[in-house]
């Protein structure tokens, strides 16, 4: 199925009530504050957005993950969807998702069509409320990732993301006390996708399986 064929199915699925994160959180056993409750705080958390972009590659539909560089911060080396914090020049969070995607991947000139959004998610370590947008393009421009923000880009085929055997468990370091915790994660081409991005991917899988 091409991204263009997938787009109306995704749009219809994202307009329906979303499954949220309860199923994956039950696997992790790690409670997370609800986005709606966090959004009522004063001051509110910083807003951000990521983009799940479906694009054609070698005759099949793929999406793009990025690996963050190693740095002294809570998200060092993690695999995520391209995205970042809302800036004053962004008209809305859709603008944020698109701008950050193009800046981080360097795929300038890509025509991005956003079809909807997944459930907002609060990320406690960085005090950020993130909105994951889902989009498609008929042609992804050549990639030129920003080396300050991206260590690697990972092109993952859609059929891989839907497989049951990519869901695994393993230890991950906590950011307090130097301890580790056994957590569920998705093995995407040998890359461990866990934490907030795993929650987004888990919900995306549920949404896709409604239609495919």
N, CA, C and O of each residue as an XYZ file, in Angstrom:
848
protein
N       0.848     -1.196      0.000
C       0.000      0.000      0.000
C       0.883      1.246      0.000
O       1.789      1.367      0.825
N       0.623      2.162     -0.915
C       1.410      3.384     -1.015
C       0.978      4.382      0.062
O      -0.109      4.249      0.623
N       1.825      5.386      0.358
C       1.411      6.424      1.312
C       0.136      7.139      0.892
O      -0.686      7.498      1.735
N      -0.032      7.348     -0.415
C      -1.236      8.016     -0.905
C      -2.485      7.169     -0.649
O      -3.538      7.712     -0.315
N      -2.381      5.856     -0.798
C      -3.507      4.962     -0.509
C      -3.760      4.858      0.997
O      -4.901      4.717      1.437
N      -2.683      4.929      1.776
C      -2.796      4.816      3.229
C      -3.438      6.053      3.844
O      -4.131      5.950      4.857
N      -3.217      7.217      3.247
C      -3.629      8.493      3.839
C      -5.107      8.555      4.218
O      -5.405      8.919      5.355
N      -6.066      8.216      3.318
C      -7.480      8.319      3.726
C      -7.860      7.339      4.823
O      -8.743      7.624      5.631
N      -7.201      6.185      4.859
C      -7.465      5.230      5.932
C      -6.991      5.782      7.264
O      -7.683      5.663      8.275
N      -5.816      6.382      7.264
C      -5.285      6.992      8.486
C      -6.172      8.149      8.941
O      -6.470      8.281     10.128
N      -6.585      8.973      8.004
C      -7.425     10.124      8.353
C      -8.702      9.664      9.030
O      -9.099     10.217     10.056
N      -9.348      8.654      8.462
C     -10.588      8.133      9.036
C     -10.337      7.557     10.436
O     -11.131      7.775     11.351
N      -9.237      6.826     10.596
C      -8.930      6.217     11.890
C      -8.604      7.269     12.945
O      -8.973      7.116     14.110
N      -7.911      8.338     12.542
C      -7.519      9.366     13.505
C      -8.672     10.297     13.863
O      -8.612     10.999     14.872
N      -9.705     10.305     13.055
C     -10.892     11.099     13.381
C     -11.797     10.368     14.370
O     -12.631     10.991     15.028
N     -11.636      9.058     14.477
C     -12.405      8.263     15.445
C     -11.773      8.410     16.833
O     -10.646      8.896     16.938
N     -12.470      8.000     17.899
C     -11.865      8.031     19.233
C     -10.555      7.239     19.241
O     -10.497      6.110     18.753
N      -9.520      7.842     19.796
C      -8.197      7.217     19.791
C      -8.052      6.228     20.942
O      -8.668      6.407     21.993
N      -7.244      5.188     20.755
C      -7.078      4.183     21.819
C      -6.277      4.675     23.006
O      -6.397      4.122     24.099
N      -5.454      5.713     22.816
C      -4.657      6.221     23.929
C      -3.493      5.298     24.253
O      -3.046      4.516     23.413
N      -3.007      5.404     25.497
C      -1.779      4.710     25.872
C      -1.969      3.643     26.951
O      -0.995      3.057     27.425
N      -3.222      3.392     27.338
C      -3.469      2.505     28.477
C      -2.890      1.107     28.266
O      -2.323      0.522     29.189
N      -3.033      0.577     27.057
C      -2.587     -0.797     26.803
C      -1.074     -0.940     26.990
O      -0.608     -1.890     27.619
N      -0.319      0.001     26.443
C       1.135     -0.097     26.566
C       1.596      0.252     27.980
O       2.552     -0.343     28.478
N       0.935      1.203     28.629
C       1.289      1.541     30.008
C       1.062      0.350     30.938
O       1.801      0.163     31.905
N       0.049     -0.444     30.644
C      -0.202     -1.634     31.463
C       0.958     -2.617     31.343
O       1.280     -3.313     32.306
N       1.581     -2.678     30.183
C       2.750     -3.546     30.020
C       3.944     -3.029     30.803
O       4.724     -3.816     31.339
N       4.091     -1.721     30.873
C       5.265     -1.145     31.512
C       5.131     -1.092     33.025
O       6.128     -1.162     33.744
N       3.882     -0.968     33.517
C       3.693     -0.835     34.961
C       4.207      0.479     35.498
O       4.429      0.624     36.700
N       4.399      1.454     34.595
C       4.953      2.744     34.994
C       3.904      3.821     34.757
O       3.627      4.162     33.607
N       3.307      4.373     35.836
C       2.250      5.377     35.654
C       2.814      6.664     35.060
O       3.968      7.024     35.295
N       1.981      7.341     34.293
C       2.399      8.599     33.662
C       1.265      9.600     33.822
O       0.106      9.245     33.605
N       1.565     10.841     34.196
C       0.494     11.837     34.357
C      -0.290     12.029     33.067
O       0.274     11.972     31.975
N      -1.597     12.257     33.200
C      -2.437     12.468     32.025
C      -2.143     13.842     31.426
O      -1.943     14.823     32.142
N      -2.123     13.884     30.091
C      -1.807     15.130     29.394
C      -2.817     16.226     29.727
O      -2.440     17.383     29.908
N      -4.106     15.864     29.809
C      -5.138     16.867     30.084
C      -4.936     17.505     31.453
O      -5.145     18.707     31.614
N      -4.533     16.712     32.435
C      -4.316     17.241     33.772
C      -3.076     18.129     33.810
O      -3.088     19.197     34.423
N      -2.016     17.686     33.156
C      -0.778     18.455     33.148
C      -0.983     19.792     32.442
O      -0.410     20.804     32.843
N      -1.805     19.793     31.385
C      -2.039     21.013     30.623
C      -2.732     22.102     31.412
O      -2.705     23.266     31.012
N      -3.364     21.742     32.543
C      -4.058     22.726     33.371
C      -3.138     23.363     34.411
O      -3.564     24.245     35.156
N      -1.892     22.927     34.467
C      -0.963     23.481     35.442
C      -0.655     24.945     35.150
O      -0.816     25.419     34.025
N      -0.208     25.653     36.190
C       0.213     27.032     36.024
C       1.579     27.229     36.693
O       1.672     27.208     37.921
N       2.638     27.419     35.896
C       2.639     27.526     34.432
C       2.513     26.155     33.776
O       2.865     25.141     34.378
N       2.014     26.123     32.549
C       1.868     24.841     31.842
C       3.219     24.334     31.372
O       4.179     25.103     31.320
N       3.316     23.050     31.027
C       4.563     22.525     30.460
C       4.824     23.121     29.082
O       3.916     23.650     28.440
N       6.054     23.032     28.642
C       6.419     23.498     27.304
C       5.791     22.573     26.264
O       5.774     21.355     26.445
N       5.277     23.147     25.180
C       4.657     22.366     24.119
C       5.693     21.942     23.075
O       6.642     22.672     22.788
N       5.491     20.755     22.518
C       6.323     20.304     21.408
C       5.479     19.428     20.497
O       4.339     19.093     20.819
N       6.052     19.061     19.358
C       5.346     18.216     18.397
C       6.353     17.366     17.639
O       7.484     17.788     17.398
N       5.932     16.169     17.267
C       6.747     15.296     16.424
C       5.930     14.920     15.195
O       4.710     15.083     15.160
N       6.641     14.409     14.185
C       5.972     14.050     12.934
C       6.265     12.603     12.578
O       7.420     12.196     12.454
N       5.188     11.832     12.415
C       5.270     10.466     11.895
C       4.932     10.557     10.412
O       3.762     10.650     10.041
N       5.954     10.531      9.571
C       5.749     10.745      8.145
C       5.875      9.435      7.388
O       6.892      8.750      7.490
N       4.843      9.084      6.626
C       4.889      7.905      5.759
C       5.294      8.343      4.348
O       4.745      9.296      3.795
N       6.257      7.631      3.789
C       6.803      8.001      2.488
C       7.156      6.738      1.703
O       7.379      5.684      2.299
N       7.209      6.835      0.368
C       7.544      5.654     -0.442
C       9.054      5.435     -0.498
O       9.834      6.381     -0.610
N       9.445      4.158     -0.418
C      10.859      3.805     -0.533
C      10.954      2.384     -1.082
O      10.480      1.435     -0.457
N      11.561      2.248     -2.235
C      11.782      0.933     -2.844
C      10.488      0.129     -2.998
O      10.468     -1.077     -2.754
N       9.427      0.794     -3.399
C       8.182      0.120     -3.686
C       7.300     -0.181     -2.497
O       6.272     -0.840     -2.653
N       7.671      0.283     -1.302
C       6.828      0.068     -0.120
C       6.793      1.341      0.720
O       7.557      2.278      0.486
N       5.896      1.356      1.699
C       5.726      2.527      2.552
C       6.606      2.415      3.788
O       6.645      1.375      4.445
N       7.307      3.493      4.094
C       8.208      3.557      5.242
C       7.853      4.751      6.123
O       7.105      5.639      5.716
N       8.401      4.756      7.336
C       8.390      5.950      8.165
C       9.794      6.156      8.699
O      10.655      5.284      8.574
N      10.020      7.335      9.304
C      11.372      7.748      9.649
C      11.502      7.990     11.157
O      10.709      8.714     11.759
N      12.515      7.370     11.742
C      12.917      7.648     13.115
C      14.286      8.336     13.089
O      15.004      8.270     12.092
N      14.631      8.986     14.181
C      15.958      9.572     14.333
C      16.564      9.119     15.653
O      15.859      8.910     16.640
N      17.879      8.971     15.651
C      18.590      8.718     16.896
C      19.260     10.011     17.336
O      19.979     10.654     16.571
N      19.005     10.376     18.589
C      19.607     11.597     19.106
C      21.088     11.383     19.408
O      21.490     10.269     19.745
N      21.904     12.429     19.293
C      23.321     12.297     19.648
C      23.493     12.030     21.142
O      22.560     12.199     21.928
N      24.673     11.621     21.510
C      25.017     11.462     22.926
C      25.363     12.824     23.505
O      26.235     13.523     22.990
N      24.685     13.194     24.567
C      24.920     14.492     25.196
C      24.488     14.389     26.661
O      23.791     13.440     27.021
N      24.884     15.335     27.510
C      24.507     15.265     28.925
C      23.062     15.721     29.141
O      22.820     16.824     29.631
N      22.114     14.871     28.774
C      20.699     15.201     28.915
C      19.870     13.943     29.029
O      20.370     12.840     28.810
N      18.594     14.105     29.374
C      17.749     12.950     29.689
C      17.383     12.119     28.468
O      17.011     10.955     28.612
N      17.478     12.691     27.266
C      17.099     11.944     26.065
C      18.305     11.568     25.212
O      18.163     11.263     24.027
N      19.473     11.589     25.806
C      20.705     11.283     25.083
C      20.648      9.909     24.422
O      20.336      8.917     25.081
N      20.946      9.844     23.126
C      21.045      8.587     22.408
C      19.738      7.876     22.124
O      19.752      6.775     21.573
N      18.623      8.462     22.478
C      17.343      7.777     22.297
C      16.852      7.864     20.857
O      17.213      8.776     20.112
N      16.014      6.888     20.481
C      15.384      6.864     19.165
C      14.008      7.514     19.291
O      13.237      7.191     20.195
N      13.712      8.436     18.371
C      12.466      9.198     18.451
C      11.978      9.508     17.044
O      12.695      9.306     16.064
N      10.741     10.005     16.960
C      10.274     10.599     15.721
C      10.837     12.014     15.641
O      10.975     12.670     16.673
N      11.166     12.505     14.447
C      11.663     13.876     14.336
C      10.657     14.870     14.909
O       9.451     14.728     14.710
N      11.160     15.872     15.618
C      10.290     16.874     16.212
C      11.031     17.687     17.248
O      12.222     17.483     17.481
N      10.315     18.616     17.870
C      10.944     19.448     18.873
C       9.980     20.456     19.461
O       8.767     20.360     19.274
N      10.534     21.425     20.174
C       9.725     22.385     20.915
C       9.111     23.442     20.005
O       9.672     23.821     18.977
N       7.931     23.903     20.428
C       7.255     24.981     19.703
C       8.041     26.271     19.876
O       8.494     26.592     20.975
N       8.199     27.006     18.785
C       8.903     28.285     18.793
C       7.910     29.409     18.532
O       6.843     29.167     17.968
N       8.246     30.647     18.938
C       7.297     31.768     18.786
C       6.807     31.977     17.360
O       5.683     32.438     17.162
N       7.634     31.644     16.350
C       7.216     31.879     14.972
C       6.241     30.830     14.450
O       5.665     31.013     13.377
N       6.042     29.740     15.178
C       5.125     28.691     14.730
C       3.682     29.129     14.934
O       3.298     29.542     16.028
N       2.892     29.036     13.881
C       1.478     29.413     13.997
C       0.718     28.455     14.902
O      -0.159     28.864     15.662
N       1.061     27.188     14.811
C       0.428     26.171     15.636
C       1.376     24.977     15.720
O       2.485     25.012     15.188
N       0.926     23.922     16.395
C       1.792     22.760     16.588
C       2.011     21.979     15.293
O       3.005     21.263     15.167
N       1.106     22.105     14.338
C       1.354     21.496     13.024
C       2.589     22.132     12.387
O       3.436     21.446     11.816
N       2.671     23.455     12.498
C       3.851     24.151     11.999
C       5.112     23.663     12.712
O       6.155     23.461     12.089
N       4.998     23.479     14.015
C       6.142     23.000     14.793
C       6.617     21.653     14.278
O       7.807     21.456     14.035
N       5.678     20.725     14.112
C       6.037     19.372     13.668
C       6.702     19.404     12.296
O       7.720     18.747     12.077
N       6.125     20.169     11.375
C       6.677     20.240     10.019
C       8.046     20.908     10.018
O       8.985     20.396      9.409
N       8.167     22.051     10.698
C       9.437     22.777     10.731
C      10.542     21.930     11.339
O      11.642     21.848     10.793
N      10.248     21.300     12.472
C      11.266     20.499     13.143
C      11.675     19.301     12.298
O      12.853     18.947     12.245
N      10.707     18.678     11.639
C      11.032     17.537     10.781
C      12.006     17.964      9.683
O      13.017     17.299      9.453
N      11.704     19.066      9.010
C      12.548     19.514      7.905
C      13.921     19.963      8.400
O      14.931     19.710      7.742
N      13.962     20.626      9.551
C      15.247     21.073     10.101
C      16.122     19.891     10.494
O      17.319     19.876     10.205
N      15.534     18.916     11.142
C      16.332     17.803     11.658
C      16.759     16.835     10.559
O      17.881     16.328     10.578
N      15.881     16.580      9.615
C      16.210     15.604      8.565
C      16.897     16.242      7.371
O      17.584     15.561      6.608
N      16.715     17.550      7.206
C      17.276     18.216      6.041
C      16.553     17.920      4.749
O      17.063     18.245      3.677
N      15.376     17.311      4.814
C      14.628     16.927      3.615
C      13.827     18.114      3.084
O      12.606     18.045      2.941
N      14.536     19.199      2.796
C      13.882     20.432      2.367
C      13.198     20.227      1.015
O      13.719     19.541      0.135
N      12.031     20.832      0.872
C      11.271     20.688     -0.362
C      10.270     19.554     -0.331
O       9.487     19.403     -1.268
N      10.275     18.747      0.727
C       9.300     17.664      0.841
C       7.901     18.248      1.061
O       7.710     19.094      1.934
N       6.944     17.804      0.284
C       5.553     18.254      0.428
C       4.861     17.353      1.446
O       4.578     16.187      1.171
N       4.595     17.907      2.619
C       4.067     17.134      3.739
C       2.571     17.385      3.890
O       2.129     18.533      3.940
N       1.791     16.298      3.964
C       0.336     16.391      4.130
C      -0.035     15.753      5.474
O       0.009     14.531      5.617
N      -0.395     16.575      6.444
C      -0.789     16.062      7.754
C      -2.237     15.593      7.701
O      -3.115     16.315      7.229
N      -2.482     14.368      8.192
C      -3.837     13.805      8.138
C      -4.510     13.766      9.509
O      -5.719     13.548      9.590
N      -3.756     13.971     10.584
C      -4.353     13.937     11.913
C      -3.281     13.828     12.978
O      -2.089     13.956     12.700
N      -3.728     13.588     14.209
C      -2.798     13.520     15.329
C      -3.158     12.366     16.253
O      -4.319     11.977     16.373
N      -2.137     11.835     16.896
C      -2.321     10.842     17.946
C      -2.559     11.553     19.280
O      -2.592     12.782     19.332
N      -2.721     10.793     20.337
C      -2.996     11.346     21.656
C      -1.784     12.110     22.192
O      -0.650     11.638     22.102
N      -2.039     13.293     22.749
C      -0.962     14.052     23.390
C      -0.335     13.239     24.512
O      -0.983     12.389     25.122
N       0.930     13.515     24.770
C       1.682     12.730     25.743
C       2.579     13.650     26.554
O       3.274     14.500     25.997
N       2.560     13.478     27.870
C       3.428     14.276     28.742
C       4.703     13.497     29.025
O       4.654     12.309     29.347
N       5.850     14.170     28.905
C       7.150     13.558     29.146
C       7.737     14.182     30.407
O       8.283     15.283     30.346
N       7.638     13.501     31.552
C       8.058     14.101     32.824
C       9.520     14.541     32.899
O       9.778     15.637     33.395
N      10.503     13.738     32.430
C      11.898     14.157     32.620
C      12.232     15.517     32.015
O      13.078     16.245     32.535
N      11.560     15.855     30.909
C      11.836     17.144     30.266
C      10.682     18.133     30.423
O      10.748     19.241     29.890
N       9.626     17.753     31.145
C       8.463     18.609     31.391
C       7.903     19.171     30.085
O       7.728     20.381     29.936
N       7.628     18.271     29.148
C       7.145     18.664     27.828
C       5.842     17.927     27.517
O       5.703     16.737     27.803
N       4.899     18.650     26.931
C       3.652     18.068     26.441
C       3.763     17.975     24.926
O       3.815     18.996     24.240
N       3.799     16.750     24.402
C       4.084     16.562     22.980
C       2.855     16.052     22.231
O       2.124     15.190     22.718
N       2.645     16.603     21.040
C       1.576     16.158     20.154
C       2.198     15.438     18.963
O       2.968     16.048     18.221
N       1.885     14.152     18.755
C       2.408     13.431     17.582
C       1.449     13.591     16.393
O       0.295     13.168     16.460
N       1.930     14.195     15.321
C       1.141     14.330     14.097
C       1.518     13.221     13.126
O       2.660     12.762     13.099
N       0.540     12.798     12.327
C       0.738     11.752     11.333
C       0.546     12.369      9.957
O      -0.420     13.097      9.728
N       1.466     12.080      9.037
C       1.440     12.721      7.727
C       1.923     11.753      6.658
O       2.406     10.661      6.957
N       1.782     12.176      5.405
C       2.307     11.381      4.290
C       2.883     12.309      3.244
O       2.565     13.497      3.205
N       3.725     11.762      2.407
C       4.258     12.482      1.259
C       4.424     11.499      0.114
O       4.638     10.305      0.326
N       4.322     12.011     -1.085
C       4.512     11.156     -2.262
C       5.981     11.020     -2.627
O       6.357     10.117     -3.375
N       6.819     11.918     -2.099
C       8.252     11.868     -2.410
C       9.024     12.546     -1.291
O       8.824     13.730     -1.021
N       9.902     11.799     -0.643
C      10.754     12.363      0.398
C      12.020     12.913     -0.255
O      12.735     12.192     -0.951
N      12.285     14.194     -0.022
C      13.479     14.813     -0.592
C      14.734     14.173     -0.003
O      14.666     13.536      1.048
N      15.884     14.337     -0.669
C      17.130     13.770     -0.133
C      17.392     14.218      1.298
O      17.190     15.381      1.645
N      17.842     13.283      2.120
C      18.045     13.539      3.545
C      19.433     14.120      3.791
O      20.427     13.663      3.226
N      19.475     15.138      4.648
C      20.744     15.751      5.053
C      20.603     16.124      6.522
O      20.440     17.301      6.843
N      20.662     15.122      7.440
C      20.372     15.374      8.855
C      21.318     16.378      9.497
O      22.505     16.442      9.175
N      20.757     17.162     10.418
C      21.534     18.132     11.188
C      22.408     17.372     12.181
O      21.863     16.727     13.077
N      23.729     17.414     12.069
C      24.580     16.613     12.954
C      24.526     17.049     14.415
O      24.908     16.283     15.299
N      24.057     18.266     14.682
C      23.937     18.719     16.068
C      22.742     18.100     16.775
O      22.718     18.002     18.002
N      21.735     17.676     15.983
C      20.502     17.150     16.569
C      20.260     15.684     16.247
O      19.467     15.027     16.921
N      20.935     15.161     15.222
C      20.643     13.812     14.738
C      21.940     13.032     14.574
O      22.841     13.447     13.846
N      22.024     11.890     15.265
C      23.173     11.003     15.078
C      22.945     10.046     13.921
O      23.892      9.630     13.252
N      21.678      9.695     13.685
C      21.372      8.715     12.636
C      19.893      8.814     12.303
O      19.081      9.147     13.166
N      19.538      8.526     11.048
C      18.150      8.418     10.625
C      17.857      6.958     10.295
O      18.680      6.268      9.693
N      16.666      6.493     10.699
C      16.295      5.086     10.543
C      15.018      5.014      9.723
O      13.970      5.492     10.157
N      15.102      4.416      8.532
C      13.937      4.247      7.662
C      13.332      2.874      7.932
O      13.963      1.850      7.670
N      12.114      2.855      8.453
C      11.472      1.597      8.862
C      10.257      1.312      7.991
O       9.388      2.173      7.860
N      10.173      0.123      7.392
C       8.996     -0.209      6.573
C       7.746     -0.395      7.426
O       7.812     -0.872      8.559
N       6.622     -0.014      6.865
C       5.342     -0.107      7.572
C       5.051     -1.524      8.022
O       4.581     -1.727      9.142
N       5.319     -2.512      7.176
C       4.996     -3.895      7.553
C       5.777     -4.342      8.778
O       5.284     -5.157      9.558
N       6.993     -3.820      8.963
C       7.773     -4.155     10.156
C       7.101     -3.601     11.412
O       7.026     -4.284     12.434
N       6.621     -2.378     11.333
C       6.025     -1.739     12.504
C       4.773     -2.460     12.995
O       4.396     -2.325     14.159
N       4.129     -3.223     12.118
C       2.891     -3.919     12.485
C       3.131     -5.332     13.016
O       2.197     -5.978     13.491
N       4.359     -5.815     12.941
C       4.644     -7.184     13.369
C       4.601     -7.317     14.893
O       5.002     -6.405     15.616
N       4.109     -8.464     15.370
C       4.032     -8.709     16.811
C       5.403     -8.942     17.435
O       5.617     -8.606     18.600
N       6.339     -9.518     16.666
C       7.603     -9.929     17.266
C       8.584     -8.787     17.493
O       9.681     -9.028     17.998
N       8.234     -7.551     17.140
C       9.145     -6.445     17.439
C       8.945     -5.917     18.862
O       9.753     -5.123     19.344
N       7.872     -6.352     19.538
C       7.647     -5.944     20.929
C       8.445     -6.861     21.848
O       8.234     -8.074     21.869
N       9.371     -6.263     22.614
C      10.250     -7.031     23.488
C      10.370     -6.346     24.850
O       9.772     -5.296     25.086
N      11.151     -6.956     25.736
C      11.412     -6.352     27.044
C      12.908     -6.381     27.305
O      13.616     -7.286     26.863
N      13.379     -5.369     28.035
C      14.795     -5.329     28.369
C      15.080     -4.200     29.335
O      14.220     -3.349     29.562
N      16.281     -4.176     29.911
C      16.633     -3.141     30.880
C      16.957     -1.816     30.207
O      17.583     -1.780     29.148
N      16.527     -0.739     30.829
C      16.878      0.603     30.379
C      17.303      1.416     31.590
O      16.735      1.245     32.668
N      18.292      2.301     31.443
C      18.736      3.111     32.588
C      17.706      4.158     32.970
O      17.106      4.797     32.106
N      17.504      4.331     34.272
C      16.679      5.418     34.770
C      17.573      6.641     34.965
O      18.794      6.529     35.078
N      16.940      7.799     35.000
C      17.720      9.023     35.124
C      17.835      9.477     36.576
O      18.182     10.626     36.852
N      17.545      8.578     37.486
C      17.703      8.882     38.904
C      18.428      7.723     39.578
O      17.991      6.576     39.493
N      19.505      8.019     40.229
C      20.192      7.018     41.048
C      21.003      5.998     40.282
O      21.521      5.060     40.888
N      21.134      6.142     38.967
C      21.938      5.205     38.191
C      21.378      3.800     38.140
O      22.132      2.849     37.929
N      20.076      3.640     38.327
C      19.443      2.323     38.325
C      18.892      1.993     36.939
O      18.798      2.863     36.073
N      18.531      0.733     36.743
C      17.889      0.302     35.507
C      16.512     -0.279     35.820
O      16.216     -0.641     36.959
N      15.678     -0.359     34.780
C      14.325     -0.895     34.939
C      13.998     -1.737     33.717
O      14.354     -1.375     32.596
N      13.328     -2.850     33.928
C      12.878     -3.708     32.840
C      11.651     -3.065     32.195
O      10.636     -2.849     32.857
N      11.750     -2.760     30.903
C      10.672     -2.036     30.230
C      10.339     -2.707     28.899
O      11.191     -3.381     28.320
N       9.111     -2.531     28.409
C       8.799     -2.984     27.054
C       9.377     -1.996     26.042
O       9.439     -0.795     26.302
N       9.795     -2.510     24.894
C      10.299     -1.647     23.831
C      10.030     -2.321     22.491
O       9.718     -3.510     22.424
N      10.159     -1.538     21.431
C      10.020     -2.064     20.076
C      11.398     -2.150     19.438
O      12.170     -1.191     19.450
N      11.685     -3.308     18.887
C      12.951     -3.519     18.185
C      12.741     -3.145     16.717
O      12.172     -3.919     15.947
N      13.201     -1.964     16.342
C      13.036     -1.465     14.978
C      14.392     -1.515     14.286
O      15.220     -0.619     14.449
N      14.607     -2.577     13.511
C      15.860     -2.761     12.769
C      17.063     -2.713     13.705
O      18.090     -2.111     13.392
N      16.914     -3.364     14.865
C      18.006     -3.423     15.824
C      18.110     -2.224     16.744
O      19.029     -2.150     17.561
N      17.193     -1.292     16.628
C      17.175     -0.091     17.473
C      16.058     -0.209     18.505
O      14.927     -0.551     18.159
N      16.365      0.068     19.760
C      15.379     -0.019     20.829
C      14.581      1.285     20.907
O      15.124      2.347     21.209
N      13.280      1.176     20.628
C      12.369      2.313     20.721
C      11.569      2.141     22.003
O      10.736      1.239     22.098
N      11.811      2.989     22.978
C      11.157      2.827     24.279
C      10.698      4.200     24.776
O      10.836      5.203     24.075
N      10.153      4.231     25.989
C       9.718      5.490     26.575
C       8.554      6.108     25.827
O       7.651      5.405     25.375
N       8.578      7.434     25.698
C       7.476      8.162     25.087
C       7.261      7.753     23.637
O       6.121      7.641     23.188
N       8.352      7.528     22.897
C       8.202      7.156     21.489
C       7.558      5.783     21.347
O       6.797      5.551     20.408
N       7.854      4.872     22.267
C       7.208      3.562     22.248
C       5.705      3.694     22.492
O       4.915      2.973     21.883
N       5.308      4.606     23.373
C       3.884      4.836     23.608
C       3.207      5.350     22.339
O       2.108      4.913     21.996
N       3.865      6.276     21.645
C       3.307      6.781     20.385
C       3.204      5.669     19.354
O       2.185      5.535     18.675
N       4.256      4.875     19.238
C       4.259      3.795     18.253
C       3.211      2.741     18.585
O       2.565      2.205     17.684
N       3.037      2.442     19.861
C       2.026      1.462     20.265
C       0.627      1.934     19.876
O      -0.178      1.146     19.380
N       0.336      3.216     20.097
C      -0.980      3.732     19.712
C      -1.118      3.749     18.193
O      -2.180      3.423     17.664
N      -0.056      4.126     17.492
C      -0.100      4.131     16.028
C      -0.398      2.734     15.488
O      -1.174      2.586     14.544
N       0.212      1.714     16.079
C      -0.039      0.340     15.645
C      -1.523     -0.019     15.819
O      -2.119     -0.648     14.945
N      -2.105      0.382     16.938
C      -3.526      0.114     17.157
C      -4.395      0.811     16.122
O      -5.347      0.234     15.596
N      -4.048      2.072     15.837
C      -4.807      2.842     14.843
C      -4.703      2.186     13.459
O      -5.703      2.040     12.757
N      -3.494      1.799     13.083
C      -3.301      1.191     11.773
C      -4.030     -0.142     11.649
O      -4.594     -0.451     10.599
N      -4.019     -0.927     12.717
C      -4.647     -2.238     12.651
C      -6.162     -2.167     12.542
O      -6.802     -3.147     12.164
N      -6.740     -1.020     12.868
C      -8.176     -0.841     12.654
C      -8.526     -0.817     11.167
O      -9.637     -1.164     10.766
N      -7.550     -0.399     10.361
C      -7.830     -0.137      8.954
C      -7.165     -1.121      8.004
O      -7.630     -1.299      6.878
N      -6.089     -1.760      8.435
C      -5.312     -2.616      7.527
C      -5.603     -4.091      7.747
O      -5.032     -4.941      7.064
